[in-house]
Amino acid sequence: MPHLPRPPLPAARISDETHRVTTFELFFDLVFVFAFTQVTGFMVHEHSFLGVLQGMVILVLLWWSWAPFSWLANQAHVDEGLMRFGLSAVMVAAFIAALAIPEAFEDLDGGLHGPMVLALAYSAVRILHLVLYVYASGNDRPLRRQIAKLTFTAVLGAALVVTGALLGGTAQTWFWLAGMVLDTGLTFLISWHGNWRIHSAAHWTERYALVVILALGESIVSIGVGASELPVSVPVLTGAAAGICLSIGLWWLYFDVTAVAAEHRFAALRGSTRSSAAVVAYTYLHLPLVAGIVLTALGVEDVLAHVEEGKGLSSLGVFALFGGPALYLLGTAAFWRRMGGGWKKWRLGTAALLLALVAAGPPLTSLAALLLVTALVAGLVTVESLLYREVRHRVRGAQAAGPGGDQTR
């Protein structure tokens, strides 16, 4: 019987400017909602500055498991054919990594070695991304060369993470930190002016807006879980309400105008200028936004844990409650600056005030501290809304007409 040649794999469907976020991508992101919740829970359990450092390392690891797939999903339709099966495998690996987060730095008795499970699951996510990206690149040789460069940084980062899991103890923290710093740092150097492709501006900006929403949703879940474990009382309800209002304020500062105006500016970019903005403004400068939200959730949970006692926050609680929103404000200011706008001076000033409060450690009860942070964020929202109301109407009016034009704030 003659040997018949195997039919070639069906090519991935390349995206174009009309491509938008699919329901499968939203489904994919749900794994990371759970993972963000696990990070907050990890830091609450550890309740130390070392635990916060370790939690932030895990968060970067998760971000570096999510962000590369925003590029992949913009390159090709990930809800079709082999791409869908590939991302389904990534979801399984990412969920396994999330399950191992409570044991990320201290393996519990019985079962598998928690740190190694997380390290291997992360490595699997990175390998699957590279394989799928090569498949999605088709005959685009410059893009394939860029992926080849990325392979070196991904293997180096994963190797350090696996080595850290093998060593354990203090060495693990530093190996994982080094792995994330080298992977993200070297990737930035090879990607800033690289041959990456952003086929759809609308898909890209919506993808990152959604991850901010998911992080805010995780913070609300964390507040709800913390409050639900306590008897219902006026202090608990007041603290929970203030925490929700704080989340609303953070949402407002990004989504009311900044994200909309940035989307218009991003849509007007082309070629390497667009990909460079995608690297810096979105892939890198959105990480401080997510980290700020997670830290804020940690601070609010710390408030709720002591709200009935009428005591002040610990130094860790003060750091998270005031430092989380400060990091978020600095992130949004840097994001807008990179997108061609001016520095948001009111945000920088409010962030400086919050950081000063971190240093001072004000003698307030935990509830009073939460109310103060919420008031500062609400005041910032009010001031910006009044100062820039005309620009706000113009930007949001242009949103209904579709991307285009030079929107400033």
QUIKANOR-V607190 format. One record per backbone hydrogen bond with DSSP energy under -1.0 kcal/mol. NH is the residue of the N-H (numbers start at 0). CO is the residue of the C=O. Records with the same first field share a line. If there is no record, write none. Layout:
BEGIN
NH=CO ; CO
END
This chain:
BEGIN
14=74
18=15
25=21
26=22
27=23
28=24
30=27
32=28
33=29
34=30
35=31
36=32
37=33
38=34
39=35
40=36
41=37
42=38
43=39
44=40
45=41
46=42
51=47
52=48
53=49
54=50
55=51
56=52
57=53
58=54
59=55
60=56
61=57
62=58
63=59
64=61
65=61
66=62
68=65
69=66
70=66
71=67
72=68
74=70
75=71
76=12
82=79
84=80
85=81
86=82
87=83
88=84
89=85
90=86
91=87
92=88
93=89
94=90
95=91
96=92
97=93
98=94
99=95
100=97
102=99
103=100
116=112
117=113
118=114
119=115
120=116
121=117
122=118
123=119
124=120
125=121
126=122
127=123
128=124
129=125
130=126
131=127
132=128
133=129
134=130
135=131
136=132
139=136
140=138
143=139
144=140
145=141
146=142
147=143
148=144
149=145
150=146
152=148
153=149
154=150
155=151
156=152
157=153
158=154
159=155
160=156
161=157
162=158
163=159
164=160
165=161
166=162
167=163
173=169
174=170
175=171
176=172
177=173
178=174
179=175
180=176
181=177
182=178
183=179
184=180
185=181
186=182
187=183
188=184
189=185
190=186
191=187
193=190
203=199
204=200
205=201
206=202
207=203
208=204
209=205
210=206
211=207
212=208
213=209
214=210
215=211
216=212
217=213
218=214
219=215
220=216
221=217
222=218
223=219
224=220
225=221
226=222
227=223
229=226
236=232
237=233
238=234
239=235
240=236
241=237
242=238
243=239
244=240
245=241
246=242
247=243
248=244
249=245
250=246
251=247
252=248
254=250
255=251
258=253
260=256
261=257
262=258
263=259
264=260
265=261
266=262
267=263
268=265
272=269
274=270
275=271
276=272
277=273
278=274
279=275
280=276
282=277
283=278
284=279
285=281
286=283
289=285
290=286
291=287
292=288
293=289
294=290
295=291
296=292
297=293
298=294
299=295
300=296
301=297
302=298
303=299
304=300
305=302
317=313
318=314
319=315
320=316
321=317
322=318
323=319
325=321
326=322
327=323
328=324
329=325
330=326
331=327
332=328
333=329
334=330
335=331
336=332
337=333
338=334
339=336
340=335
344=342
347=343
348=344
349=345
350=346
351=347
352=348
353=349
354=350
355=351
356=352
357=353
358=354
359=355
360=356
363=361
365=310
368=364
369=365
370=366
371=367
372=368
373=369
374=370
375=371
376=372
377=373
378=374
379=375
380=376
381=377
382=378
383=379
384=380
385=381
386=382
387=383
391=387
392=388
393=389
394=390
395=391
396=392
397=393
398=394
END
